[in-house]
């Protein structure tokens, strides 16, 4: 099976085992009977993409590129905090004792529930095991190229409405490169690995240790110290509760503190997308994305998981299914102009509600409307169990043993 057309390789004997074929435009046009898709990353989003691609062998061929040696993405815990054995930045932001802040009853993919256990807020290792089971159940491993980093992605325009994607990859062990052509790109590289550290007055003159939550692993290292937390989103709150059991004092100002714990979020980062992809990131707004995911100029490129303050795995599921239906023409996308207009309208409505520009992709309560929009666009027969805050509350309440729960997001 040819998964993408290899155009060039430094070493024919590389671990990628690429297939060499004529890559002329004529050959591509005449021989292509199925759409070839590159999936970047084998975390939750990438596995979800692979699961739906493998289900349609008559329509798609695909390859998943994963720069590490296993699946799971950010859910793969490591004690390391800087770079791995191959010199790559540590991707995971997991800390040793992290538990999910959503119950497992609402976390799973739409057709693959978590294994029943007594606990609802599970340890990160349970989520990784869930993803590994998901991978094994759908036999996705044979489609994943491990230890392969995507170095660059660029569009090659064949005609006005037809683009082929040139993808250059490198085996992180052998340093050998290979180049492939694909019809579509699904980017699933995660958005919790590149720390966002704003220029806060006084930070540069702080005499103590500064640490972003991305590099936090265990609270014992802070025993007896005074700690200040910058930021009070999910990681800030959860880490603060851990530190309170070990640190001398956990505060929110610099005064008389010796360690500054910076829990202030992450950056969207797509270093492999070349400038020719025409993607911009300004104040955490990724443009131009239709429905927060599909590139309006190159609609065969999708970025999975951009929205935040969401129930993530079900969202990935809906985004992937929607995108594949645009590729096989089950769904006809609006014109580029109309997609851009709808995207800008959404952004301006957010500004009118006094939301800062960095909230361009923040959904929170509007995620239910977003899910419904994707569901209606696909005319799905199987509706996810959670499509609004009432559904979420009906699941969370029995878990917590109470009938009075207000759903509050603090991501």
N, C-alpha and C positions, 0 to 999 in steps of 0.2 A: 504494500500500500504506500502510495506517495502522499506524504502529509506536507504540503507546501512544496514549492519547486526550488531546490538548491541552485543558486547561481554561481557561487564561488566558495571555495574552502581552502584554508592554508594547508591543511593536511587531510588527505583522503582517509587516513586511518584514525581520525579523531574519534572521541567517545560519542560524538553525535551520530556517527554512521550515516552521513547525509547521502541522498540519492542525487546523482547528477543527470540532468536532462537538458535538452535545448530550451532556453528560457526566452526565445523570441516572442514578440507580441503575437505573431500568427499562431505559433504553437500554443500559447496560453489560451487564445480565443477558441481554437478549434478542438483542443483536447480536453478542455475543462468541462466535466459533466457534473461535478459536485463543487460546492464552495469550500475553499480551504480557510481555516480559521486558526489564528495564533492566540493562545491564552497566556497572558503574562502573569505568573504567580500561581502557586498551588496552595494558597490559604483558603479561607472559607469561600470567598467569591470565585476564585479560580476553580475550585472543586465543583461548585454549583454550576459554573459554565460547562465544565467537562461532563457533568452528569447529564445535562440536557443535550449536549452535542453527541455524546455516545449513544443516545437514545434514537438518533436520526441518521444512521449510517448511509442512507440513500441520498441524503441532502448535503451532509457536511463531512469533511475530513478535518482533523484538527491535531494540534500538538500543543502541549502545555510546557512552558519553560519555567523552571524553578531553580533559583540560584543556590539553594541549600540542599541538604541531603534527605529532606522529608517534607511531608505535607503539614499544613496547619498554620503557616504564616505567623502572625503575631501571637498565636496561642502556644507556640513552642518556647517553653521557658529555658533560660540559660542563666547561669551565675555571671557570665561575662557581660561587660557593659560597653566595651569600646569596639573592637573588631574581632572577627572570627579567625579561624586558623588559615583562611584563604585571603585575609586582609580586607574582607568586606565589612562594612558597618553592621553592628548587631541590629537586627530587624525588630526583635521582640521587645515589647514594653511590659511584659509580664513581671510581676514581683512574686516572691516566693509564696505568700499566703493569700494571693488574690482569689476572691470568689466573685461570681457573676453578680451584677446588680439588677439583673432581670431573672425571674424564675425560669427554670429549664422548660416549664410547661408552655412558654411563649417564645423560646429562643430558637427552636429547631427549624430546619427547612420544611417546606410545606408538605412533603410526602415522606419525611423521615424523622419521626419524633425521637427525642432522647429516650434512652433506656430507663424504665421506671426505677426510681430509688426513693428512699425516704426523704432525702434532701432536695429542696427546690433550688436553692442558691448554691450552685455547685462550684467546686474547686476548678481552677483553670486546667488542671490535668484531665479532668472529666470532659471538658469541652474538646481538648485535643484528642482524647480517645474517641469521642463522638465523631469528629472529623475523619479520623483514621478508619473508623467503622464505615462511614459514609463512602469513603474512597474504596474500601475493599468490597463493599456490597455492590457497587456499580462497576467494579473492575476498572477503575480509572488509572491505576498505576502504570499500566502498559502504555498509556498515552502521555506520560509525564517524563520529560528530560530533566533529571536531577543534576545539580551542580552546573547548571547552564544559566548564565546571566545574559539578559538582553542588553546589548550595548547601544543599539540605535534602531529607531523605527521611522521610516520616511515614506511618503506617498509618491508613487509613480503614476502620473495621470496618462491613461491611454486615450481617453476621449473625455468629453465634457462630463459625462455621468458615469464614467468607469475609472476606478482607481485600483492599482495593485500596490500592495504594501511591501516594501523592502525591509526585511528584518535581519539585522546582524547580531549574532549571538557569540558568546565566548564560553568555553568550558573553563570553569574557575580553577580546575586542577591542572589541566594540561596547557591552558592559555591558548588553545587552538580556536580559531574562528570559523564560522560557517555563515553563509548568507542565504536567506530563503525569500521566496515570494509568497504572499498570502492575499486572499480576497478580503479578509476582515480581521480586525484586531479587537480583542477583549482585554482591556487593561484591568488587572486585579492585583495591583502591587501593594495595596493597603495604604492607610492614611494615618497610622499611629507609630511611625518609626523615625520621622524627622522632627526633632523638637523645635517648637516655636519659642524663642526667647526674645521678647521685646526689649527695647532700650528703655529701661526704667531708671529714673534719676536715683543716684546713690548706689546702684548695683556695683559699678566699677570700683567704688571705694570701700565696699564691704570687706571686712578683714577675715571673715570666716569662710567656710566651705560652701560653695554653691553647687547645687545638684538639681537637674531636671528630673521629673518623675520617670522619664524614659529610662534613666539609669538607676532608679531606686530598686532595691531587691529585698532587703530585710530590715526590720526596725531595730534589732539589737545593736547595730553599729552606731545608733544615736543615743545609746544609754547614757544618761547623765548630762546630756547636752541641752542647750536652749535652741529651739528650732522655730523658724518662722515659715509659714506656708504662704506662697503667693498663688492665689487662685483657689476657687472652691467649687470646681466642677467635680465630676465623679471621682477622678483619681485624687484630687485634693482632699475631698471629704474622707474617702476610704483610707488613704495613707495617713491622714491626720488622726483617725481613730486608732490605727496601729501604733503610731508614734507616741500617742498619749500614754501608752502602757509602759514605755521605756524611757522616753526623753524626760529631762527635768521639767521642761516647760514647752508647750506648743503654743505659739502665738501667731499674730498676723501682722506684726510690725518688725522693723529692723532693730528696734531699741534693745540693747543689752543681749543680743543674740549672737551665737557663735556659728550657727549653720543656717543657711538659707535653702529651703526646699522649694524649687521652682516648679509648680504644677500648673503650667500655663499653656498647655495645648500643643498642637502639632501643625506642621505645614503640609499642604498638598505638594507632592513632589513627583515629577515624571521626567527624570534626567535622560531617559532613553528616547523621548519624543523629540525629534529634530525640529528646528525652527520652521521647516517647511510644513509641519503639521498645523501651524497657525493656531496654537493653543496658548492662551494667556492666563496668568494667575495674578490677580491684583486684589490685595486686601482679602485674601481667602475666597475670592470669587473666581471660579474656573469658567472660562468662556472660550468659544460659544457652545453651550450645552443645552440641547433640547430635552426637556423633562429631567434636567439635572444629570444627564448621562450621555446622550448621543450628540456627537460633533455635527454641527449644522452644515459645515462646509464639506466634511468627509463623513457622511452618515454610516459608513462601514467601520467606523471607529467608535467604541463605547468605553467609557470610564465607569466601572462598577463601584458603587458604595460612596459616591461623593456626598450625598445628603447625610447630615448628622442629627443627633437627637431622634433616633429611630430605633425600631426593633430590627436589627441588621440582617440576620439570615433570611427571614421571609422577604425582606426588601430585595436582597440579592437575587432571590429566586424569581421574583416578579420582573426585575430589570432584565435578567438574562433571557427569560422566556419572551418578553416583549421584543427585545433586540433581535432574537433569532427569527421572529415572525416578520420583522422588517426586512431581514436578509432574504427570506424565501418569498417575499412579496405578499404574504398573507395580510400584512398591514402596509398600507401605502402612506408614507410620510408626507406631510405638507411640503410645500416649496421651501427652499432655504430662507427666502424672505419671510415667509409666514412663521417658520420655526423661530427665527431670530426675533420677530415681533412678539410672539407669545412669551419668549424667554425674557425679553426686556420689560414686557408688561408685568410679569411676575416680580421682577426685581424692583420696578418702580412702586408697585403696591407695597412691597416690604418697606421701602424707604418712607412711603406715606404713613406707614404705621409706626414710624420712629425707630425702626430696626436699623442697626448699624450695617454698613455694606458687608462686613465680614460675616453677617448672618444670611448671605445670599442663598446658602444651601441648608439652612437650619429649618427642619420641618416640625418637630415636636408634635403638637396636636394636629397640624395640617398633614401629617404623614398618612392619616387614614384617608383623607381626600386624595392624596397622591396614589396610595395603593388602589383605591377604587378606580381612579383614572386609568391606571395600567390594566387593571382587571377588565374594565369595560372595553378598553381598546383591543383586548385579546379575545373577548367573548368567552372567557374561561368557564368551563362547566363545573370545575372543582374550585370552590371559593375558599380562600384561607380562613382559618377559624378566628383570626384577629383582623378586623378591618376598621375598628374604631375604638375609642377609649372605653366604651361600655363593655365591649368584648374583652378587652384587656383586664378591666376591673373584675369581670365575672370569673376570670381565671385566677387572678391574683388574690382575691378575697378568700376563697377556700384555702389557698396555700398559707396565708397568714393567719387563718383561723378567726377572721372577723368579716362582718358584712359592711363595715364602714371604712372604705379606703378612698383616698383622693389620689389619683394618678398624677404624680409630680415628676418631671424630668429634670435632672440636674447634670446632664452630660456636659 
